[in-house]
Amino acid sequence: MSARVVIAGNWKMNMTPSQARQFISELTPMVAGKDKCDIVLCVPYVDIPAAVEAAKGTNIRIGAENVHFEDKGAFTGEVSCAMLKEVGAEYVIIGHSERRQYFGETDETVNLRTKAALAAGFKVLLCLGEVKEQRLAGITDEVVSMQTKLDLAGISAEEMKNVIITYEPVWAIGTGLTATPEQADETCGVIRATVASLYGEEVAEALTIQYGGSMNDKNAAELLAKANVNGGLIGGASLIPEKFTAIVDAANA
Ligand code: 13P
C-alpha cells in the first residue's frame, strides 16, 4: 500500500476566528474536488470551532497545533483531547520544533502527547528534524532516527495508521531556506527505514511522511515528486489561499 499524500497548513499564532472563517470560505472553491491528497488546516485552539463550522461539507479537515496528554487537571494553559474532540478537530500537530525550542518539549512529552492523541482517535502529525549544527556535524540520520524511536515508543502498528511523520529540518523553518528535494527525500527515507525496523516494511510503506520548512508554491512540485516525500506541512504559505492552493495543485498533478 502506498502512502496517502497529505497537504497540511500550520497556521502557528496567526489568524483570529473571523479571519479563519473568511480564509476557509475563500479556500473552499479553490481546492474543491482536488482529492489526490488530504487537505488539513491546523489552527490556533480558539479558531477551531469557527474553522470546523466553515469547513463543514468541504474536503478541508481541521486540526489543532498541540494537545496535552492528561485528561484534565491543574495544567494551566493546556488543552485536553476531550476538549479538542468536542469542538470537532480531527488532526493534531505534536512535537513541532517551536514547541521543542520555546516551550521545553522533549521527546518524552512528545511521546506522551502522541500516545494520548492516538488513544483519543486523532490523526497525529508528529514533527521531528535536526537543527543546523546537527546537519553540519553530519549526524542528521542519527538524530532523526533517534527522535523517531523515542517519539513512537509504545505505539502499536495498528495505531501507526493514524500517524503522519513530518520531517522538518529546523534550519529550514521560516528562514526561506528549503532542504533540497534530494536532502528531503534522503532524510524522509531514513525515517521510513527506521519505521520499517520498528514495525516492518508494510507499515513503513503505508506511512505518510511529509516535508516541512519553507515549502511554498514555487518549490512544492519538486519536493513532492520525491518518492519518500508524501506531502507537506506548510507554515507561511498556508496563510495565503493562492499559495496554499498551488501546493495542493502540485500534489494533484
Ligand atoms: P514555514 O513554511 O513558514 O517555513 O513553516 C514550516 C513549519 O514549521 C510548518 O510546521
Boltz pocket constraint, residues with backbone or C-beta under 6 A from the ligand:
constraints:
  - pocket:
      binder: B
      contacts: [[A, 10], [A, 96], [A, 168], [A, 172], [A, 173], [A, 174], [A, 175], [A, 176], [A, 212], [A, 213], [A, 214], [A, 215], [A, 233], [A, 234], [A, 235], [A, 236], [A, 237]]
      max_distance: 6.0
